[in-house]
């Protein structure tokens, strides 16, 4: 799908990369990171690069700008509008960077200098390449901040990076990148770690920046939905080389490389509902077995052969070239010997990868109202003191972290807890796990009020409730072997040595790990395996409730699919209940039975996950769902997205009325009486169905048109 800008551009490509090879010097000698990458980028075009961690995506973009460290050995041909980038002197590259080509980095806080004001850094970028005075450059900096949606740009231009939120820093980074109207923008994971609403804002800003400058863009991302909605062409990388490339429509609708098919099949989708009466979100995701090979010991033949169900003997002897697909467009190329067979038989992800069978637990057959309560939270509140002074501290205010949370989990049920950063999700977890008397409200575990229990009963409750953390490496003691890590909770509860010793191999096998690896240390496992160790540790004391705090957010999509399938299988086998915290609504749609949406410390909507996702009644929930990208270019382009202005207000300010009204698109369309009601009256959780509540005065109203954009 050539972009309009490509058709209107010059006769040749703006960025031409030919046979790019990058090696890094290390203990194993020269280790390859990028192997024989070639592509062209036309004016106004967006090329998306996807693949697992370590596939060479970021190194490819950094090598194009000459930003790799001295330990890198770069070979090949990279020409930017006819200028050779490989081997160019630092002086010539410095004149090109920021002028002809610009970079939007993954972490804007690290990319900005913390001791300089945002405006001064943008002014510097302008004056290095333009002969203008400081006043003119400052005026340009204010215009750029206004263009990317920074509120009060004439004031915020004098702010330091730490005074901006994550989304605002990324927008300021984009403003600096387009300061000199570059020909090419390289965006390296620009939406990683951002909330879905902020991600939607940043992607819209990138589109605006590209439209204003007419630049071409290389967008590196692990999120297939982002690529589907933004790119014109896509390149899939594996083990340092491109294994499939073509237009975004063709690669997503007719992938011909088993690796691409696996990536697409592994992605949970927020738009999946029901099909032939069977809940699609209950079906397992496509698991890609194994892990990518270490780059210093690449096997002979196709690097993906060790993980590919279609691999044959010839695949292991010689690496296939990137060649045009028979029956496809001229630009659709695949590096796979079995591609003709995939085309001829029109194979999909589930035709290639066997899906695990996940049964239903006996608990699932019992009506929800008849199941035992595992966790009930009513009107929970938590306030932290805001202190000032280094020696003699005094309270100068309060942080209203949680103020009105409602949760209800029954046996054998998964409740998804969602909301932006700062919504109070983590504070809610800490209050539940602390087993102490809450500041306000009631916490009931296993049907018992935690404030009315003895120490012995509370100790037993700690066994009934376990947690799996977000970062598996940080949550596992690196000095202890896996056997000791798993045994620790059992020993803390006084379990007999023989019982502990017998449980370790059983638990490792239960989570899909080899019991023979029990004496290995955490660093000897992959990220997905480390998360499985965390799950085994949580299961070691036979809990009834497992709290999962962003358990798959740090994992590649292929590894994420295996962990989600495992969690579903354990839930079915053991009748577990999950409290699953995530910012990824696609994951929640796939795994949860019910969902609770939080905003600024309050529950604003809750209920059956299908009901809430298909018919959201709160404007915040509607905006969250509209912002989730879908890995389907045609559907993604046809969607209408609700963009929320700004960031949530500070939790240090006591809010009155509806806390969402400052960003609510519905609020802007109300008459004076309606707006007054939202400002003065806190909306209650009203019932909208058998298992559906929402806290909104005007659930049937729709947003103002100016805040709705086409996908």
Secondary structure, DSSP 8 states (H G I E B T S, - for coil): ---HHHHHS-SS-SEEEEEEEEEEEETTEEEEEEEEEEEEE-TT-EEEEE-STTSSHHHHHHHHTT-S-TTEEEEEEEEETTEE-TT--HHHHHHHBTTTEEEE-S-HHHHS-TTSBHHHHHHHHHHHHS---HHHHHHHHHHHHHHTT-TTHHHHTT-BGGGS-HHHHHHHHHHHHTTT--SEEEEESTTTT--HHHHHHHHHHHHHHHHHHT-EEEEE-S-HHHHHHH-SEEEEEETTEEEEEEEHHHHHHS--SHHHHHHHHH---TT--EETTEEGGGS------S----GGG--SS-TTTTT-TT--GGGGTS----EE-TTS-TT-EE--TTHHHHHHHT--HHHHS--------GGGGS-GGGS-EEEEEEEEEEEEEEEE-SSS-EEEEEEEEEEEEEEEEETT-EEEEE--TTSSHHHHHHHHHH-S--SEEEEEETTEEGGG--HHHHHHHHHHEEEE-S-HHHHS-TTSBHHHHHHHHHHHTT--HHHHHHHHHHHHHHTT--GGGTTSBGGGS-HHHHHHHHHHHHHTT--SEEEEESTTTTS-HHHHHHHHHHHHHHHHHH--EEEEE-S-HHHHHHH-SEEEEEETTEEEEEEEHHHHHHS--SHHHHHHHHHS--S-HHHHHH-EEE---S----TTS---S-TTTTT-HHHHHS-HHHHHHHHHS----EEEETTEEE--TTTT----GGGEEE-
